Amino acid sequence: MIIEVKIPQLSESVSEASLVSWHHKEGELVARDENLIDIETDKVVLEMPAPEGGLLVNILKGNGEAVTSGDVIACIDTEAKAAGAASAKGGAVAQDAPSAAAASKAETKPAATVAGPAARKLMAEKGLTASDVKGTGPGGRVLKEDVAGTARPAVPTQAAPAALAPAPAAKPALSQPSVVALDSIVADRPEQRVPMSRLRARVAERLLQSQATNAILTTFNEVNMAPVMELRNKYKDKFEKEHGVKLGFMSFFVKAAVHALKKFPILNASVDGNDIVY
């Protein structure tokens, strides 16, 4: 039976998503609830599980393509699972003793480290592999925090043997310092260009939008806190005995803000077109 793999219903404010990377190829067997592909929206990266176990017979949407809710991205043949299992069992019986020993030895190898989509994306950016990161999640799963705390592996440099290294030439007594052009340094610097993900593109768009539509500023005001400190020291023990919590400064700040807004309501004003509303 052919089962269609469809994009689940996206959130109300998200109309489109992107396919990040397939974890299986056409012709491979997949298990039920196994992650097939990572889906990235404007807000989050999701895992797309297989609805049924079987053979992945057709992939309709490739990596990086845009999809919407209900789009069919692949097809799974559930009946091919039993046929594949039967053929694998027959092949195992026909193996000779050395082949069986090699298979049992391969089965004793530890399972590959499992990493979430966010962790895999960060590992790709930092040039790490799953074997470079120690997972602290359930079942040894690699988390995003594990990748963030792992340094990029150092690339070993090939040093020349001391015996074959040429002897340094003697510098003249009055030699002029060599000048290296800045353009040559910039030209030799390696540059890497990768497409921006949907999530990062939307964050950048919102940041620019907020700068264009909002007045962004910061003000600093100095306040004499001596009377507040004296009042707190006077009543903090009594307040803690009566209420069971320590007397902090937030209540004083709220009280002062309330009095200030009553006296100067324009501090809480908003702009509507050419009018100031307060």
ChimeraX commands (.cxc) that place a marker at each C-alpha (Angstrom):
marker #1 position 0.00,0.00,0.00 radius 0.5
marker #1 position 1.35,3.44,-0.98 radius 0.5
marker #1 position 1.23,6.03,1.84 radius 0.5
marker #1 position 1.65,9.73,1.07 radius 0.5
marker #1 position 3.87,11.80,3.35 radius 0.5
marker #1 position 2.22,15.19,3.79 radius 0.5
marker #1 position 3.33,18.41,5.46 radius 0.5
marker #1 position 1.44,18.78,8.76 radius 0.5
marker #1 position -0.75,21.74,9.56 radius 0.5
marker #1 position 1.48,24.74,10.22 radius 0.5
marker #1 position 0.72,27.35,12.85 radius 0.5
marker #1 position -1.85,30.03,12.13 radius 0.5
marker #1 position 0.67,32.82,11.50 radius 0.5
marker #1 position 2.94,30.66,9.29 radius 0.5
marker #1 position 1.86,30.07,5.71 radius 0.5
marker #1 position 5.02,28.54,4.22 radius 0.5
marker #1 position 7.99,26.40,5.28 radius 0.5
marker #1 position 11.24,25.13,3.75 radius 0.5
marker #1 position 12.64,21.60,3.56 radius 0.5
marker #1 position 16.08,21.59,5.17 radius 0.5
marker #1 position 17.61,18.14,4.54 radius 0.5
marker #1 position 16.38,14.62,3.86 radius 0.5
marker #1 position 17.78,11.93,6.14 radius 0.5
marker #1 position 16.91,9.07,3.77 radius 0.5
marker #1 position 17.23,8.45,0.04 radius 0.5
marker #1 position 14.82,6.84,-2.41 radius 0.5
marker #1 position 14.88,3.06,-2.10 radius 0.5
marker #1 position 15.79,2.99,1.61 radius 0.5
marker #1 position 13.71,1.30,4.29 radius 0.5
marker #1 position 12.31,3.59,6.99 radius 0.5
marker #1 position 10.68,2.74,10.31 radius 0.5
marker #1 position 7.46,4.20,11.68 radius 0.5
marker #1 position 7.98,7.57,13.47 radius 0.5
marker #1 position 11.56,7.77,12.16 radius 0.5
marker #1 position 12.61,11.30,11.22 radius 0.5
marker #1 position 12.49,11.69,7.44 radius 0.5
marker #1 position 13.33,15.37,6.98 radius 0.5
marker #1 position 13.73,18.62,8.93 radius 0.5
marker #1 position 11.23,21.39,8.15 radius 0.5
marker #1 position 12.11,25.01,8.90 radius 0.5
marker #1 position 9.47,27.71,9.36 radius 0.5
marker #1 position 9.83,31.37,10.24 radius 0.5
marker #1 position 9.78,30.45,13.94 radius 0.5
marker #1 position 11.09,26.91,14.53 radius 0.5
marker #1 position 12.73,23.80,13.00 radius 0.5
marker #1 position 10.46,20.71,13.04 radius 0.5
marker #1 position 11.11,17.01,12.53 radius 0.5
marker #1 position 8.88,15.19,10.01 radius 0.5
marker #1 position 8.33,11.56,11.19 radius 0.5
marker #1 position 7.39,8.70,8.88 radius 0.5
marker #1 position 3.64,7.95,9.18 radius 0.5
marker #1 position 4.24,4.22,8.47 radius 0.5
marker #1 position 7.20,1.89,8.07 radius 0.5
marker #1 position 8.18,0.75,4.60 radius 0.5
marker #1 position 10.20,1.57,1.50 radius 0.5
marker #1 position 10.73,5.20,0.54 radius 0.5
marker #1 position 9.82,4.82,-3.12 radius 0.5
marker #1 position 9.53,8.45,-4.23 radius 0.5
marker #1 position 10.73,11.88,-3.03 radius 0.5
marker #1 position 8.65,14.64,-4.62 radius 0.5
marker #1 position 10.22,17.69,-2.94 radius 0.5
marker #1 position 13.97,18.23,-2.63 radius 0.5
marker #1 position 16.09,20.09,-0.09 radius 0.5
marker #1 position 15.47,23.83,0.08 radius 0.5
marker #1 position 12.07,23.78,-1.65 radius 0.5
marker #1 position 9.17,25.77,-0.23 radius 0.5
marker #1 position 6.10,23.83,0.97 radius 0.5
marker #1 position 2.73,24.58,2.57 radius 0.5
marker #1 position 0.36,22.63,4.80 radius 0.5
marker #1 position -0.91,19.44,3.17 radius 0.5
marker #1 position 1.73,19.27,0.41 radius 0.5
marker #1 position 2.81,15.72,-0.52 radius 0.5
marker #1 position 6.60,15.47,-0.31 radius 0.5
marker #1 position 7.19,11.68,-0.56 radius 0.5
marker #1 position 5.56,8.26,-0.88 radius 0.5
marker #1 position 6.16,5.14,1.25 radius 0.5
marker #1 position 5.33,1.58,0.16 radius 0.5
marker #1 position 4.31,-0.28,3.34 radius 0.5
marker #1 position 4.15,-3.71,1.62 radius 0.5
marker #1 position 7.78,-3.46,0.50 radius 0.5
marker #1 position 8.85,-3.60,4.15 radius 0.5
marker #1 position 7.96,-7.29,4.52 radius 0.5
marker #1 position 9.60,-8.18,1.21 radius 0.5
marker #1 position 12.77,-6.34,2.19 radius 0.5
marker #1 position 12.86,-8.09,5.56 radius 0.5
marker #1 position 12.36,-11.52,3.94 radius 0.5
marker #1 position 15.16,-10.96,1.43 radius 0.5
marker #1 position 17.47,-9.77,4.19 radius 0.5
marker #1 position 16.68,-12.89,6.23 radius 0.5
marker #1 position 17.40,-15.19,3.26 radius 0.5
marker #1 position 20.69,-13.46,2.60 radius 0.5
marker #1 position 21.71,-13.88,6.24 radius 0.5
marker #1 position 21.06,-17.66,6.12 radius 0.5
marker #1 position 23.15,-18.05,2.95 radius 0.5
marker #1 position 26.21,-16.39,4.48 radius 0.5
marker #1 position 29.23,-18.53,5.34 radius 0.5
marker #1 position 30.89,-18.58,8.79 radius 0.5
marker #1 position 33.42,-15.75,8.18 radius 0.5
marker #1 position 30.66,-13.51,6.84 radius 0.5
marker #1 position 28.44,-14.27,9.85 radius 0.5
marker #1 position 31.29,-13.49,12.24 radius 0.5
marker #1 position 31.93,-10.20,10.45 radius 0.5
marker #1 position 28.25,-9.31,10.65 radius 0.5
marker #1 position 28.08,-10.05,14.38 radius 0.5
marker #1 position 31.20,-7.95,14.91 radius 0.5
marker #1 position 29.60,-5.09,13.00 radius 0.5
marker #1 position 26.47,-5.35,15.13 radius 0.5
marker #1 position 28.51,-4.84,18.30 radius 0.5
marker #1 position 29.61,-1.39,17.10 radius 0.5
marker #1 position 28.04,1.42,19.09 radius 0.5
marker #1 position 25.07,3.19,17.56 radius 0.5
marker #1 position 25.56,6.53,15.90 radius 0.5
marker #1 position 25.04,9.54,18.07 radius 0.5
marker #1 position 21.58,11.07,17.62 radius 0.5
marker #1 position 21.33,14.84,17.32 radius 0.5
marker #1 position 18.35,17.15,17.02 radius 0.5
marker #1 position 17.83,19.43,13.99 radius 0.5
marker #1 position 19.07,22.54,15.82 radius 0.5
marker #1 position 22.18,20.67,17.01 radius 0.5
marker #1 position 22.90,19.30,13.51 radius 0.5
marker #1 position 22.59,22.77,12.02 radius 0.5
marker #1 position 25.00,24.25,14.58 radius 0.5
marker #1 position 27.45,21.36,14.04 radius 0.5
marker #1 position 27.45,22.08,10.29 radius 0.5
marker #1 position 28.16,25.76,10.94 radius 0.5
marker #1 position 31.06,24.96,13.31 radius 0.5
marker #1 position 32.49,22.17,11.15 radius 0.5
marker #1 position 31.88,19.43,13.76 radius 0.5
marker #1 position 30.71,15.85,13.46 radius 0.5
marker #1 position 28.59,13.80,15.85 radius 0.5
marker #1 position 31.71,11.99,17.11 radius 0.5
marker #1 position 33.26,15.33,18.16 radius 0.5
marker #1 position 30.40,16.20,20.53 radius 0.5
marker #1 position 29.46,14.38,23.73 radius 0.5
marker #1 position 25.67,14.26,24.10 radius 0.5
marker #1 position 24.11,14.98,27.49 radius 0.5
marker #1 position 20.47,14.48,26.50 radius 0.5
marker #1 position 18.29,11.39,27.02 radius 0.5
marker #1 position 19.95,8.31,25.55 radius 0.5
marker #1 position 23.11,10.25,24.68 radius 0.5
marker #1 position 21.23,12.64,22.37 radius 0.5
marker #1 position 23.31,15.64,21.31 radius 0.5
marker #1 position 21.69,18.92,22.34 radius 0.5
marker #1 position 22.28,22.42,20.98 radius 0.5
marker #1 position 24.00,23.37,24.25 radius 0.5
marker #1 position 26.47,20.48,23.83 radius 0.5
marker #1 position 27.49,21.75,20.38 radius 0.5
marker #1 position 27.78,25.35,21.61 radius 0.5
marker #1 position 30.21,24.25,24.33 radius 0.5
marker #1 position 32.42,22.25,21.95 radius 0.5
marker #1 position 35.33,24.00,20.28 radius 0.5
marker #1 position 36.06,23.62,16.58 radius 0.5
marker #1 position 38.68,20.86,16.02 radius 0.5
marker #1 position 42.10,22.28,15.25 radius 0.5
marker #1 position 43.48,21.57,11.77 radius 0.5
marker #1 position 46.97,20.08,12.06 radius 0.5
marker #1 position 49.64,21.91,10.11 radius 0.5
marker #1 position 52.35,20.09,8.25 radius 0.5
marker #1 position 55.64,21.26,9.70 radius 0.5
marker #1 position 58.81,20.90,7.68 radius 0.5
marker #1 position 61.54,18.64,9.15 radius 0.5
marker #1 position 64.20,20.52,11.04 radius 0.5
marker #1 position 66.94,18.83,9.06 radius 0.5
marker #1 position 65.44,19.96,5.70 radius 0.5
marker #1 position 64.51,23.47,6.81 radius 0.5
marker #1 position 66.74,26.05,5.14 radius 0.5
marker #1 position 68.94,28.15,7.36 radius 0.5
marker #1 position 67.63,31.67,7.85 radius 0.5
marker #1 position 69.38,34.20,5.70 radius 0.5
marker #1 position 71.33,36.91,7.46 radius 0.5
marker #1 position 69.50,40.24,7.39 radius 0.5
marker #1 position 71.41,43.33,6.31 radius 0.5
marker #1 position 72.17,45.79,9.02 radius 0.5
marker #1 position 70.17,48.66,7.50 radius 0.5
marker #1 position 67.30,46.87,5.79 radius 0.5
marker #1 position 64.05,48.67,4.97 radius 0.5
marker #1 position 60.83,47.13,6.42 radius 0.5
marker #1 position 58.77,45.26,3.84 radius 0.5
marker #1 position 55.37,46.78,3.07 radius 0.5
marker #1 position 52.48,44.40,2.22 radius 0.5
marker #1 position 49.53,45.84,0.32 radius 0.5
marker #1 position 46.21,45.63,2.16 radius 0.5
marker #1 position 44.42,44.60,-1.03 radius 0.5
marker #1 position 46.57,41.47,-1.32 radius 0.5
marker #1 position 45.79,40.45,2.26 radius 0.5
marker #1 position 42.04,40.88,1.71 radius 0.5
marker #1 position 42.21,38.98,-1.60 radius 0.5
marker #1 position 43.96,36.00,0.01 radius 0.5
marker #1 position 41.50,35.81,2.91 radius 0.5
marker #1 position 39.10,32.86,2.48 radius 0.5
marker #1 position 35.45,33.76,2.08 radius 0.5
marker #1 position 32.46,31.50,2.52 radius 0.5
marker #1 position 28.99,32.41,1.23 radius 0.5
marker #1 position 25.98,30.34,2.35 radius 0.5
marker #1 position 22.28,31.08,1.83 radius 0.5
marker #1 position 20.46,32.51,4.83 radius 0.5
marker #1 position 17.93,30.20,6.45 radius 0.5
marker #1 position 14.25,31.10,6.53 radius 0.5
marker #1 position 14.35,31.67,10.29 radius 0.5
marker #1 position 17.32,34.04,10.14 radius 0.5
marker #1 position 15.90,35.91,7.15 radius 0.5
marker #1 position 12.62,36.55,8.96 radius 0.5
marker #1 position 14.44,37.72,12.12 radius 0.5
marker #1 position 16.53,40.16,10.06 radius 0.5
marker #1 position 13.38,41.40,8.30 radius 0.5
marker #1 position 11.59,42.03,11.61 radius 0.5
marker #1 position 14.59,43.84,13.10 radius 0.5
marker #1 position 14.80,46.22,10.13 radius 0.5
marker #1 position 11.04,46.66,10.26 radius 0.5
marker #1 position 11.12,47.62,13.94 radius 0.5
marker #1 position 13.88,50.17,13.33 radius 0.5
marker #1 position 11.85,51.78,10.56 radius 0.5
marker #1 position 8.53,51.93,12.45 radius 0.5
marker #1 position 9.56,52.50,16.08 radius 0.5
marker #1 position 11.50,55.21,17.90 radius 0.5
marker #1 position 14.33,53.30,19.55 radius 0.5
marker #1 position 16.15,55.22,22.28 radius 0.5
marker #1 position 17.52,54.77,25.78 radius 0.5
marker #1 position 17.43,57.30,28.63 radius 0.5
marker #1 position 19.26,57.25,31.96 radius 0.5
marker #1 position 18.06,59.02,35.11 radius 0.5
marker #1 position 19.91,59.25,38.42 radius 0.5
marker #1 position 17.84,58.78,41.58 radius 0.5
marker #1 position 18.81,59.31,45.21 radius 0.5
marker #1 position 18.12,55.92,46.80 radius 0.5
marker #1 position 19.22,56.87,50.34 radius 0.5
marker #1 position 15.67,57.44,51.70 radius 0.5
marker #1 position 14.52,54.14,50.14 radius 0.5
marker #1 position 17.45,52.25,51.69 radius 0.5
marker #1 position 16.68,53.73,55.13 radius 0.5
marker #1 position 12.99,52.85,54.85 radius 0.5
marker #1 position 13.80,49.29,53.74 radius 0.5
marker #1 position 16.31,48.72,56.56 radius 0.5
marker #1 position 13.75,50.00,59.06 radius 0.5
marker #1 position 10.90,47.67,58.05 radius 0.5
marker #1 position 12.58,44.66,56.37 radius 0.5
marker #1 position 12.62,42.42,59.48 radius 0.5
marker #1 position 9.02,43.22,60.38 radius 0.5
marker #1 position 7.93,42.72,56.76 radius 0.5
marker #1 position 9.63,39.31,56.54 radius 0.5
marker #1 position 8.05,38.08,59.79 radius 0.5
marker #1 position 4.59,39.19,58.72 radius 0.5
marker #1 position 4.60,38.08,55.08 radius 0.5
marker #1 position 7.30,35.38,54.99 radius 0.5
marker #1 position 9.25,37.04,52.16 radius 0.5
marker #1 position 12.02,39.63,52.08 radius 0.5
marker #1 position 11.26,43.23,51.30 radius 0.5
marker #1 position 12.80,44.08,47.93 radius 0.5
marker #1 position 13.08,47.26,45.90 radius 0.5
marker #1 position 10.51,46.46,43.22 radius 0.5
marker #1 position 7.55,47.67,45.32 radius 0.5
marker #1 position 9.26,51.04,45.79 radius 0.5
marker #1 position 9.93,51.32,42.06 radius 0.5
marker #1 position 6.29,50.50,41.20 radius 0.5
marker #1 position 5.00,53.01,43.75 radius 0.5
marker #1 position 7.25,55.74,42.34 radius 0.5
marker #1 position 6.23,54.90,38.74 radius 0.5
marker #1 position 2.53,55.11,39.63 radius 0.5
marker #1 position 2.93,58.54,41.23 radius 0.5
marker #1 position 5.06,59.77,38.31 radius 0.5
marker #1 position 2.55,58.63,35.67 radius 0.5
marker #1 position -0.32,60.29,37.57 radius 0.5
marker #1 position 1.60,63.56,37.66 radius 0.5
marker #1 position 3.13,63.31,34.16 radius 0.5
marker #1 position 0.85,61.05,32.03 radius 0.5
marker #1 position 2.66,62.06,28.85 radius 0.5
marker #1 position 5.50,59.73,29.87 radius 0.5
marker #1 position 3.24,56.82,28.91 radius 0.5
marker #1 position 2.09,58.44,25.64 radius 0.5
marker #1 position 1.95,56.81,22.22 radius 0.5
marker #1 position 2.10,58.22,18.69 radius 0.5
marker #1 position -0.88,57.74,16.34 radius 0.5
marker #1 position -0.14,59.40,13.01 radius 0.5
marker #1 position 0.57,63.05,13.84 radius 0.5
marker #1 position -1.18,62.90,17.23 radius 0.5
marker #1 position 0.21,62.13,20.69 radius 0.5
marker #1 position -2.17,59.96,22.70 radius 0.5
marker #1 position -1.94,59.88,26.52 radius 0.5
marker link #1:1,2 radius 0.2
marker link #1:2,3 radius 0.2
marker link #1:3,4 radius 0.2
marker link #1:4,5 radius 0.2
marker link #1:5,6 radius 0.2
marker link #1:6,7 radius 0.2
marker link #1:7,8 radius 0.2
marker link #1:8,9 radius 0.2
marker link #1:9,10 radius 0.2
marker link #1:10,11 radius 0.2
marker link #1:11,12 radius 0.2
marker link #1:12,13 radius 0.2
marker link #1:13,14 radius 0.2
marker link #1:14,15 radius 0.2
marker link #1:15,16 radius 0.2
marker link #1:16,17 radius 0.2
marker link #1:17,18 radius 0.2
marker link #1:18,19 radius 0.2
marker link #1:19,20 radius 0.2
marker link #1:20,21 radius 0.2
marker link #1:21,22 radius 0.2
marker link #1:22,23 radius 0.2
marker link #1:23,24 radius 0.2
marker link #1:24,25 radius 0.2
marker link #1:25,26 radius 0.2
marker link #1:26,27 radius 0.2
marker link #1:27,28 radius 0.2
marker link #1:28,29 radius 0.2
marker link #1:29,30 radius 0.2
marker link #1:30,31 radius 0.2
marker link #1:31,32 radius 0.2
marker link #1:32,33 radius 0.2
marker link #1:33,34 radius 0.2
marker link #1:34,35 radius 0.2
marker link #1:35,36 radius 0.2
marker link #1:36,37 radius 0.2
marker link #1:37,38 radius 0.2
marker link #1:38,39 radius 0.2
marker link #1:39,40 radius 0.2
marker link #1:40,41 radius 0.2
marker link #1:41,42 radius 0.2
marker link #1:42,43 radius 0.2
marker link #1:43,44 radius 0.2
marker link #1:44,45 radius 0.2
marker link #1:45,46 radius 0.2
marker link #1:46,47 radius 0.2
marker link #1:47,48 radius 0.2
marker link #1:48,49 radius 0.2
marker link #1:49,50 radius 0.2
marker link #1:50,51 radius 0.2
marker link #1:51,52 radius 0.2
marker link #1:52,53 radius 0.2
marker link #1:53,54 radius 0.2
marker link #1:54,55 radius 0.2
marker link #1:55,56 radius 0.2
marker link #1:56,57 radius 0.2
marker link #1:57,58 radius 0.2
marker link #1:58,59 radius 0.2
marker link #1:59,60 radius 0.2
marker link #1:60,61 radius 0.2
marker link #1:61,62 radius 0.2
marker link #1:62,63 radius 0.2
marker link #1:63,64 radius 0.2
marker link #1:64,65 radius 0.2
marker link #1:65,66 radius 0.2
marker link #1:66,67 radius 0.2
marker link #1:67,68 radius 0.2
marker link #1:68,69 radius 0.2
marker link #1:69,70 radius 0.2
marker link #1:70,71 radius 0.2
marker link #1:71,72 radius 0.2
marker link #1:72,73 radius 0.2
marker link #1:73,74 radius 0.2
marker link #1:74,75 radius 0.2
marker link #1:75,76 radius 0.2
marker link #1:76,77 radius 0.2
marker link #1:77,78 radius 0.2
marker link #1:78,79 radius 0.2
marker link #1:79,80 radius 0.2
marker link #1:80,81 radius 0.2
marker link #1:81,82 radius 0.2
marker link #1:82,83 radius 0.2
marker link #1:83,84 radius 0.2
marker link #1:84,85 radius 0.2
marker link #1:85,86 radius 0.2
marker link #1:86,87 radius 0.2
marker link #1:87,88 radius 0.2
marker link #1:88,89 radius 0.2
marker link #1:89,90 radius 0.2
marker link #1:90,91 radius 0.2
marker link #1:91,92 radius 0.2
marker link #1:92,93 radius 0.2
marker link #1:93,94 radius 0.2
marker link #1:94,95 radius 0.2
marker link #1:95,96 radius 0.2
marker link #1:96,97 radius 0.2
marker link #1:97,98 radius 0.2
marker link #1:98,99 radius 0.2
marker link #1:99,100 radius 0.2
marker link #1:100,101 radius 0.2
marker link #1:101,102 radius 0.2
marker link #1:102,103 radius 0.2
marker link #1:103,104 radius 0.2
marker link #1:104,105 radius 0.2
marker link #1:105,106 radius 0.2
marker link #1:106,107 radius 0.2
marker link #1:107,108 radius 0.2
marker link #1:108,109 radius 0.2
marker link #1:109,110 radius 0.2
marker link #1:110,111 radius 0.2
marker link #1:111,112 radius 0.2
marker link #1:112,113 radius 0.2
marker link #1:113,114 radius 0.2
marker link #1:114,115 radius 0.2
marker link #1:115,116 radius 0.2
marker link #1:116,117 radius 0.2
marker link #1:117,118 radius 0.2
marker link #1:118,119 radius 0.2
marker link #1:119,120 radius 0.2
marker link #1:120,121 radius 0.2
marker link #1:121,122 radius 0.2
marker link #1:122,123 radius 0.2
marker link #1:123,124 radius 0.2
marker link #1:124,125 radius 0.2
marker link #1:125,126 radius 0.2
marker link #1:126,127 radius 0.2
marker link #1:127,128 radius 0.2
marker link #1:128,129 radius 0.2
marker link #1:129,130 radius 0.2
marker link #1:130,131 radius 0.2
marker link #1:131,132 radius 0.2
marker link #1:132,133 radius 0.2
marker link #1:133,134 radius 0.2
marker link #1:134,135 radius 0.2
marker link #1:135,136 radius 0.2
marker link #1:136,137 radius 0.2
marker link #1:137,138 radius 0.2
marker link #1:138,139 radius 0.2
marker link #1:139,140 radius 0.2
marker link #1:140,141 radius 0.2
marker link #1:141,142 radius 0.2
marker link #1:142,143 radius 0.2
marker link #1:143,144 radius 0.2
marker link #1:144,145 radius 0.2
marker link #1:145,146 radius 0.2
marker link #1:146,147 radius 0.2
marker link #1:147,148 radius 0.2
marker link #1:148,149 radius 0.2
marker link #1:149,150 radius 0.2
marker link #1:150,151 radius 0.2
marker link #1:151,152 radius 0.2
marker link #1:152,153 radius 0.2
marker link #1:153,154 radius 0.2
marker link #1:154,155 radius 0.2
marker link #1:155,156 radius 0.2
marker link #1:156,157 radius 0.2
marker link #1:157,158 radius 0.2
marker link #1:158,159 radius 0.2
marker link #1:159,160 radius 0.2
marker link #1:160,161 radius 0.2
marker link #1:161,162 radius 0.2
marker link #1:162,163 radius 0.2
marker link #1:163,164 radius 0.2
marker link #1:164,165 radius 0.2
marker link #1:165,166 radius 0.2
marker link #1:166,167 radius 0.2
marker link #1:167,168 radius 0.2
marker link #1:168,169 radius 0.2
marker link #1:169,170 radius 0.2
marker link #1:170,171 radius 0.2
marker link #1:171,172 radius 0.2
marker link #1:172,173 radius 0.2
marker link #1:173,174 radius 0.2
marker link #1:174,175 radius 0.2
marker link #1:175,176 radius 0.2
marker link #1:176,177 radius 0.2
marker link #1:177,178 radius 0.2
marker link #1:178,179 radius 0.2
marker link #1:179,180 radius 0.2
marker link #1:180,181 radius 0.2
marker link #1:181,182 radius 0.2
marker link #1:182,183 radius 0.2
marker link #1:183,184 radius 0.2
marker link #1:184,185 radius 0.2
marker link #1:185,186 radius 0.2
marker link #1:186,187 radius 0.2
marker link #1:187,188 radius 0.2
marker link #1:188,189 radius 0.2
marker link #1:189,190 radius 0.2
marker link #1:190,191 radius 0.2
marker link #1:191,192 radius 0.2
marker link #1:192,193 radius 0.2
marker link #1:193,194 radius 0.2
marker link #1:194,195 radius 0.2
marker link #1:195,196 radius 0.2
marker link #1:196,197 radius 0.2
marker link #1:197,198 radius 0.2
marker link #1:198,199 radius 0.2
marker link #1:199,200 radius 0.2
marker link #1:200,201 radius 0.2
marker link #1:201,202 radius 0.2
marker link #1:202,203 radius 0.2
marker link #1:203,204 radius 0.2
marker link #1:204,205 radius 0.2
marker link #1:205,206 radius 0.2
marker link #1:206,207 radius 0.2
marker link #1:207,208 radius 0.2
marker link #1:208,209 radius 0.2
marker link #1:209,210 radius 0.2
marker link #1:210,211 radius 0.2
marker link #1:211,212 radius 0.2
marker link #1:212,213 radius 0.2
marker link #1:213,214 radius 0.2
marker link #1:214,215 radius 0.2
marker link #1:215,216 radius 0.2
marker link #1:216,217 radius 0.2
marker link #1:217,218 radius 0.2
marker link #1:218,219 radius 0.2
marker link #1:219,220 radius 0.2
marker link #1:220,221 radius 0.2
marker link #1:221,222 radius 0.2
marker link #1:222,223 radius 0.2
marker link #1:223,224 radius 0.2
marker link #1:224,225 radius 0.2
marker link #1:225,226 radius 0.2
marker link #1:226,227 radius 0.2
marker link #1:227,228 radius 0.2
marker link #1:228,229 radius 0.2
marker link #1:229,230 radius 0.2
marker link #1:230,231 radius 0.2
marker link #1:231,232 radius 0.2
marker link #1:232,233 radius 0.2
marker link #1:233,234 radius 0.2
marker link #1:234,235 radius 0.2
marker link #1:235,236 radius 0.2
marker link #1:236,237 radius 0.2
marker link #1:237,238 radius 0.2
marker link #1:238,239 radius 0.2
marker link #1:239,240 radius 0.2
marker link #1:240,241 radius 0.2
marker link #1:241,242 radius 0.2
marker link #1:242,243 radius 0.2
marker link #1:243,244 radius 0.2
marker link #1:244,245 radius 0.2
marker link #1:245,246 radius 0.2
marker link #1:246,247 radius 0.2
marker link #1:247,248 radius 0.2
marker link #1:248,249 radius 0.2
marker link #1:249,250 radius 0.2
marker link #1:250,251 radius 0.2
marker link #1:251,252 radius 0.2
marker link #1:252,253 radius 0.2
marker link #1:253,254 radius 0.2
marker link #1:254,255 radius 0.2
marker link #1:255,256 radius 0.2
marker link #1:256,257 radius 0.2
marker link #1:257,258 radius 0.2
marker link #1:258,259 radius 0.2
marker link #1:259,260 radius 0.2
marker link #1:260,261 radius 0.2
marker link #1:261,262 radius 0.2
marker link #1:262,263 radius 0.2
marker link #1:263,264 radius 0.2
marker link #1:264,265 radius 0.2
marker link #1:265,266 radius 0.2
marker link #1:266,267 radius 0.2
marker link #1:267,268 radius 0.2
marker link #1:268,269 radius 0.2
marker link #1:269,270 radius 0.2
marker link #1:270,271 radius 0.2
marker link #1:271,272 radius 0.2
marker link #1:272,273 radius 0.2
marker link #1:273,274 radius 0.2
marker link #1:274,275 radius 0.2
marker link #1:275,276 radius 0.2
marker link #1:276,277 radius 0.2
marker link #1:277,278 radius 0.2
view
